[in-house]
């Protein structure tokens, strides 16, 4: 069987450890309690659900730089807040003249999770939407609400999002 070096086989008690941790954490946050029954339920959810869906998710992806992943999550959250304020200003200011544009972002990766997360981040950030993900052509087509320099916008998305995602999930130096 030919496996990618960035993935591990989905076996054992925790086929997707990050999903297990996320499910257990979200359960505890929703319950707002660390009582024993809630801890047991969180543990059962964290163990059972990933095992049930492992066949649909495929092998787990390995995070090569977990601290960088946390830092990257902060950057993305910051960008979402700033973009919300920027879009609000554009929409609410009657004098604003946004310059919508299509931005073709060439990809330096074929890693499906990197491409998926990049498209998701672009779409989640207000003012941009990934409209086409062309894995065969090696690009993502993004619609930007206000863009005066298409090349700079493409470079910005590659440098700010794709490069860190590649470092986190592929172990590529950036």
Secondary structure as a PSIPRED ss2 file (coil, helix, strand):
# PSIPRED VFORMAT (PSIPRED V4.0)

   1 X C   1.000  0.000  0.000
   2 X C   1.000  0.000  0.000
   3 X C   1.000  0.000  0.000
   4 X C   1.000  0.000  0.000
   5 X C   1.000  0.000  0.000
   6 X C   1.000  0.000  0.000
   7 X E   0.000  0.000  1.000
   8 X E   0.000  0.000  1.000
   9 X C   1.000  0.000  0.000
  10 X C   1.000  0.000  0.000
  11 X C   1.000  0.000  0.000
  12 X C   1.000  0.000  0.000
  13 X C   1.000  0.000  0.000
  14 X C   1.000  0.000  0.000
  15 X C   1.000  0.000  0.000
  16 X C   1.000  0.000  0.000
  17 X H   0.000  1.000  0.000
  18 X H   0.000  1.000  0.000
  19 X H   0.000  1.000  0.000
  20 X H   0.000  1.000  0.000
  21 X H   0.000  1.000  0.000
  22 X H   0.000  1.000  0.000
  23 X H   0.000  1.000  0.000
  24 X H   0.000  1.000  0.000
  25 X H   0.000  1.000  0.000
  26 X H   0.000  1.000  0.000
  27 X H   0.000  1.000  0.000
  28 X H   0.000  1.000  0.000
  29 X H   0.000  1.000  0.000
  30 X H   0.000  1.000  0.000
  31 X H   0.000  1.000  0.000
  32 X C   1.000  0.000  0.000
  33 X C   1.000  0.000  0.000
  34 X C   1.000  0.000  0.000
  35 X C   1.000  0.000  0.000
  36 X H   0.000  1.000  0.000
  37 X H   0.000  1.000  0.000
  38 X H   0.000  1.000  0.000
  39 X H   0.000  1.000  0.000
  40 X H   0.000  1.000  0.000
  41 X H   0.000  1.000  0.000
  42 X H   0.000  1.000  0.000
  43 X H   0.000  1.000  0.000
  44 X H   0.000  1.000  0.000
  45 X H   0.000  1.000  0.000
  46 X H   0.000  1.000  0.000
  47 X H   0.000  1.000  0.000
  48 X H   0.000  1.000  0.000
  49 X H   0.000  1.000  0.000
  50 X H   0.000  1.000  0.000
  51 X H   0.000  1.000  0.000
  52 X H   0.000  1.000  0.000
  53 X H   0.000  1.000  0.000
  54 X H   0.000  1.000  0.000
  55 X H   0.000  1.000  0.000
  56 X H   0.000  1.000  0.000
  57 X H   0.000  1.000  0.000
  58 X C   1.000  0.000  0.000
  59 X C   1.000  0.000  0.000
  60 X E   0.000  0.000  1.000
  61 X E   0.000  0.000  1.000
  62 X C   1.000  0.000  0.000
  63 X C   1.000  0.000  0.000
  64 X C   1.000  0.000  0.000
  65 X C   1.000  0.000  0.000
  66 X H   0.000  1.000  0.000
  67 X H   0.000  1.000  0.000
  68 X H   0.000  1.000  0.000
  69 X H   0.000  1.000  0.000
  70 X H   0.000  1.000  0.000
  71 X H   0.000  1.000  0.000
  72 X H   0.000  1.000  0.000
  73 X H   0.000  1.000  0.000
  74 X H   0.000  1.000  0.000
  75 X H   0.000  1.000  0.000
  76 X H   0.000  1.000  0.000
  77 X H   0.000  1.000  0.000
  78 X H   0.000  1.000  0.000
  79 X H   0.000  1.000  0.000
  80 X H   0.000  1.000  0.000
  81 X H   0.000  1.000  0.000
  82 X H   0.000  1.000  0.000
  83 X H   0.000  1.000  0.000
  84 X H   0.000  1.000  0.000
  85 X H   0.000  1.000  0.000
  86 X H   0.000  1.000  0.000
  87 X H   0.000  1.000  0.000
  88 X H   0.000  1.000  0.000
  89 X H   0.000  1.000  0.000
  90 X H   0.000  1.000  0.000
  91 X H   0.000  1.000  0.000
  92 X H   0.000  1.000  0.000
  93 X C   1.000  0.000  0.000
  94 X C   1.000  0.000  0.000
  95 X C   1.000  0.000  0.000
  96 X C   1.000  0.000  0.000
  97 X C   1.000  0.000  0.000
  98 X C   1.000  0.000  0.000
  99 X C   1.000  0.000  0.000
 100 X C   1.000  0.000  0.000
 101 X E   0.000  0.000  1.000
 102 X E   0.000  0.000  1.000
 103 X E   0.000  0.000  1.000
 104 X E   0.000  0.000  1.000
 105 X E   0.000  0.000  1.000
 106 X E   0.000  0.000  1.000
 107 X C   1.000  0.000  0.000
 108 X C   1.000  0.000  0.000
 109 X C   1.000  0.000  0.000
 110 X C   1.000  0.000  0.000
 111 X C   1.000  0.000  0.000
 112 X H   0.000  1.000  0.000
 113 X H   0.000  1.000  0.000
 114 X H   0.000  1.000  0.000
 115 X H   0.000  1.000  0.000
 116 X H   0.000  1.000  0.000
 117 X H   0.000  1.000  0.000
 118 X H   0.000  1.000  0.000
 119 X H   0.000  1.000  0.000
 120 X H   0.000  1.000  0.000
 121 X H   0.000  1.000  0.000
 122 X H   0.000  1.000  0.000
 123 X H   0.000  1.000  0.000
 124 X H   0.000  1.000  0.000
 125 X C   1.000  0.000  0.000
 126 X C   1.000  0.000  0.000
 127 X C   1.000  0.000  0.000
 128 X E   0.000  0.000  1.000
 129 X E   0.000  0.000  1.000
 130 X E   0.000  0.000  1.000
 131 X E   0.000  0.000  1.000
 132 X E   0.000  0.000  1.000
 133 X E   0.000  0.000  1.000
 134 X E   0.000  0.000  1.000
 135 X C   1.000  0.000  0.000
 136 X C   1.000  0.000  0.000
 137 X C   1.000  0.000  0.000
 138 X C   1.000  0.000  0.000
 139 X E   0.000  0.000  1.000
 140 X E   0.000  0.000  1.000
 141 X E   0.000  0.000  1.000
 142 X E   0.000  0.000  1.000
 143 X E   0.000  0.000  1.000
 144 X E   0.000  0.000  1.000
 145 X C   1.000  0.000  0.000
 146 X C   1.000  0.000  0.000
 147 X C   1.000  0.000  0.000
 148 X C   1.000  0.000  0.000
 149 X C   1.000  0.000  0.000
 150 X H   0.000  1.000  0.000
 151 X H   0.000  1.000  0.000
 152 X H   0.000  1.000  0.000
 153 X H   0.000  1.000  0.000
 154 X H   0.000  1.000  0.000
 155 X H   0.000  1.000  0.000
 156 X H   0.000  1.000  0.000
 157 X H   0.000  1.000  0.000
 158 X H   0.000  1.000  0.000
 159 X H   0.000  1.000  0.000
 160 X H   0.000  1.000  0.000
 161 X H   0.000  1.000  0.000
 162 X H   0.000  1.000  0.000
 163 X H   0.000  1.000  0.000
 164 X H   0.000  1.000  0.000
 165 X H   0.000  1.000  0.000
 166 X H   0.000  1.000  0.000
 167 X H   0.000  1.000  0.000
 168 X H   0.000  1.000  0.000
 169 X H   0.000  1.000  0.000
 170 X H   0.000  1.000  0.000
 171 X C   1.000  0.000  0.000
 172 X C   1.000  0.000  0.000
 173 X C   1.000  0.000  0.000
 174 X C   1.000  0.000  0.000
